[in-house]
C-alpha cells in the first residue's frame, strides 16, 4: 500500500525518509502541501498520508478539509503531525478530517504503529466496500428477478383471456382450411362438368370467394402473431435491460395491445399524448410493464361502474414527460392511498394480485429519476401521475 509523507523541514524530511526506507514501505515524500494535495487528489494516489500541519503553499489542515469534501477521498487515512499538543488543536485537527493525530517530538515506534493501524483500517474499509458492492449487485439482481416475476404473474392472470384471443382466429383459420379441404374436390368437379362457356364465370366467382377467405385467414394469422409478439416482448428477461431513446406512443400502444382482451369489454380508451412528445430516455420494457399494471388496475376498478372510461394524457413539464392515467372506477379509500405503494399491499384476492405491482412500479420510476403519485378524482375514479425524464445526462431531446 502506497504511503505519502509531507514534511517541509529538511532534517525532519530526511529522518522520515530513513524510517520509511528501513520499514520497507512503498512511499512518496514531498516537501510542501501543494505537492501532497496533487498526489492525494488522484484516483490512484496514496491511501495513507502523514501530513505536517504547518507547510508552505497549503497546510495539512487545509488538505484535510479539501479532501473530505469528496466522498471517495474518505478512504484516505490521514495522520496529522504537529508540535501543537493542546486539546483544542487536537479537536481542530480531527474535526478538519484527520483520521489520527500525533504530536512532535514522537517516538518512531509510535508512528509506525499508527501507520500499521491505518493500513489495517484501509484494508478493512476496502473489504467492506467490496462487500457492499456485491450486496448492491445482489439486490439489483433480486430486483430484476422480482420485476420479471411480476410480469409472469400478470401473464398468468391474463392467460385465459390471451388463450381466448388466440383461439378465435385459430378456430376461424382451422374451419376455413377444413371447408376448403372438404369442398375443393366438389368445386373442381363443378368446374370440370360445367359447359365450357360457363367455366370462366364459375372460376371467377370461386376466385373472388377464395380471395375473401384468404384475406380473412391472413388477418387471423397477423392477429395471432401480434398477440405472440406482445407476449414475447412483455415476458423477456431484464438481464441486458438498458435505457435508450424510446417513443412513448409505441410504449403506450404496446401496453394497450397486451391488455386488449380486458379493454375490449365496454371500456372507452382515450389517448391524448401530443405527437410532438416523442422520445423519452427510458427502459421501454419496464415502462410498458408499469402501464400494463396501471391499465389492468383501472379495468378492475371499473368492473362495477356504469361509466367505463380510461384516459391516458401526456404533457411536458420542464424536462419531464408527465403521463396521467385516469379511470372512472370506484376509487381508492384515503386509508389505502397511504399504503398503495407498499410491498404486498393489495385490495384484491390472493388469486387476483400479488400486491407487488405498484411497489415495483415505484422502484422502476425512481430508478429512471422520475416520480409516480396517485390521487382521488372528486366525482369518482383514480388518477396516477408518472414523470419521466426527457433528457439524457443533461442533453435535451429536442422538444
HUDASUL-V489356 format. One line per field, one symbol per residue. burial: 1 if it has 9 or more other C-alpha atoms within 8 Angstrom, else 0. Layout:
BEGIN
burial=???
END
This chain:
BEGIN
burial=011111110001100110110000101011111111101110001111111110110111111110110000110111111100000011001101111111100000001001100110010010000000000000000001011101111110000011001100110110010000000000000010000000100110000000001000100110110010011001100000000101110011011111101110001010001000111111111011111111110110110010011111111100111111111111110000100111101100000011111111110111010111010110011111111111110001100
END
